[in-house]
Amino acid sequence: MGISRAQVTDAMKKRMPESEQKVYGKPFEDQVAEIEADNEREMHSQYESFLSRHGIEVVWHCDPTRKATIKPGLPDFAVCHGPPLKTLFIEFKAGANKLTKEQRHFFEVILAIGGTYVIAYSYLAARDSTREFFNLGDL
């Protein structure tokens, strides 16, 4: 006598090989993490399109679909626009994610030298912060 899918707990699923998780479903927290990663990728994509449409230069972009090639702690985007030339740093976070220790350090350094660093939990927040920072108005 076995157990039904409904009786399989997240604790049981975590101990299963991945092939079995496909049958019973991944643990809830793993499903949430995947959804949040998808949301962050979508925010990046929308923000990149916004920057392109408005001629805002991307200094760097840490693509969440690839292994990071920039120093740990740097924000997802550094963008500049002018004249006068100004630089804005944007870090996207999805769900309840928070800054890492390295990101917190970079955030503090940027603020200490008078820079602007935005932590955006949505594409709209990043877009609006960028519009305000570069005085773009309602383009």
C-alpha positions as CSV (number, residue, x, y, z in Angstrom):
1,M,0.0,0.0,0.0
2,G,1.5,3.3,-1.1
3,I,0.7,6.9,-0.5
4,S,-1.0,9.4,-2.8
5,R,0.6,12.5,-4.4
6,A,-1.4,14.6,-1.9
7,Q,0.2,12.9,1.0
8,V,3.8,13.5,-0.2
9,T,5.1,16.4,1.9
10,D,7.7,19.0,0.9
11,A,10.2,17.4,3.3
12,M,9.8,14.1,1.4
13,K,10.1,15.8,-2.0
14,K,13.4,17.5,-1.0
15,R,14.9,14.1,-0.3
16,M,13.8,12.7,-3.6
17,P,16.0,12.6,-6.7
18,E,15.0,15.1,-9.3
19,S,13.5,12.4,-11.5
20,E,11.0,11.6,-8.8
21,Q,10.2,15.2,-8.1
22,K,9.0,15.4,-11.7
23,V,6.3,12.8,-10.7
24,Y,5.3,14.3,-7.4
25,G,6.1,17.9,-8.0
26,K,8.9,20.1,-6.6
27,P,8.8,21.3,-3.1
28,F,6.8,24.5,-2.7
29,E,9.7,26.8,-1.9
30,D,11.5,25.5,-5.1
31,Q,8.5,26.4,-7.1
32,V,8.3,29.9,-5.6
33,A,12.1,30.4,-6.3
34,E,11.5,29.4,-10.0
35,I,8.6,31.8,-10.3
36,E,10.6,34.6,-8.7
37,A,13.5,34.0,-11.1
38,D,11.1,34.1,-14.1
39,N,9.7,37.4,-12.8
40,E,13.1,38.9,-12.4
41,R,14.1,37.9,-15.9
42,E,10.9,39.5,-17.2
43,M,11.6,42.7,-15.3
44,H,15.1,42.8,-16.8
45,S,13.7,42.3,-20.3
46,Q,11.1,45.0,-20.0
47,Y,13.7,47.5,-18.5
48,E,16.2,46.8,-21.3
49,S,13.5,47.6,-23.8
50,F,12.6,50.8,-22.0
51,L,16.3,51.9,-22.0
52,S,16.6,51.1,-25.7
53,R,13.5,53.1,-26.6
54,H,14.7,56.1,-24.8
55,G,18.4,56.1,-25.9
56,I,19.7,55.4,-22.4
57,E,23.2,53.9,-22.5
58,V,23.7,50.6,-20.6
59,V,27.1,50.6,-19.0
60,W,26.6,47.0,-17.8
61,H,23.8,44.5,-17.4
62,C,24.1,41.4,-15.4
63,D,21.8,39.0,-17.3
64,P,19.9,36.7,-14.8
65,T,19.7,34.0,-17.5
66,R,23.5,33.5,-17.5
67,K,26.2,32.9,-15.0
68,A,27.5,36.3,-13.6
69,T,30.7,37.6,-15.2
70,I,30.8,40.8,-13.1
71,K,32.1,41.2,-9.6
72,P,29.7,39.9,-6.9
73,G,27.8,42.7,-5.3
74,L,27.5,44.9,-8.4
75,P,23.8,45.8,-9.2
76,D,22.0,44.4,-12.2
77,F,22.2,47.6,-14.3
78,A,24.4,50.6,-14.5
79,V,23.0,53.1,-17.0
80,C,24.0,56.6,-18.0
81,H,22.3,59.4,-19.9
82,G,22.9,63.1,-20.4
83,P,24.0,65.8,-20.8
84,P,25.0,66.4,-18.1
85,L,26.1,62.8,-18.0
86,K,24.7,61.0,-15.0
87,T,24.8,57.4,-13.9
88,L,22.1,55.3,-12.2
89,F,22.5,51.9,-10.6
90,I,19.5,49.5,-10.5
91,E,19.2,46.3,-8.7
92,F,16.0,44.2,-9.3
93,K,14.6,42.0,-6.6
94,A,11.7,39.6,-6.9
95,G,9.5,38.4,-4.1
96,A,11.0,38.7,-0.7
97,N,14.6,38.7,-1.9
98,K,17.0,41.1,-0.2
99,L,20.4,42.5,-1.0
100,T,23.3,40.2,-0.4
101,K,26.2,41.2,1.9
102,E,28.2,42.2,-1.2
103,Q,25.4,44.1,-2.7
104,R,24.8,46.0,0.6
105,H,28.5,47.0,0.6
106,F,28.3,48.4,-3.0
107,F,25.0,50.1,-2.2
108,E,26.7,51.9,0.8
109,V,29.7,52.9,-1.3
110,I,27.6,54.4,-4.0
111,L,25.5,56.4,-1.5
112,A,28.6,57.5,0.3
113,I,30.0,59.1,-2.9
114,G,26.7,60.8,-3.7
115,G,25.6,58.3,-6.3
116,T,22.0,56.9,-6.9
117,Y,21.2,53.3,-6.4
118,V,17.6,52.0,-6.8
119,I,16.3,48.7,-5.5
120,A,13.4,47.9,-7.8
121,Y,10.8,45.2,-7.0
122,S,9.0,45.8,-10.3
123,Y,9.7,47.0,-13.8
124,L,7.4,50.0,-13.2
125,A,9.4,51.1,-10.2
126,A,12.6,50.9,-12.2
127,R,11.1,52.7,-15.1
128,D,9.7,55.5,-13.0
129,S,12.9,55.9,-11.0
130,T,14.8,56.2,-14.2
131,R,12.4,58.7,-15.7
132,E,12.7,60.8,-12.6
133,F,16.5,60.5,-12.2
134,F,17.1,61.5,-15.8
135,N,14.2,64.1,-16.0
136,L,12.6,62.2,-18.9
137,G,9.0,63.2,-18.0
138,D,6.2,61.0,-19.3
139,L,7.7,59.7,-22.5
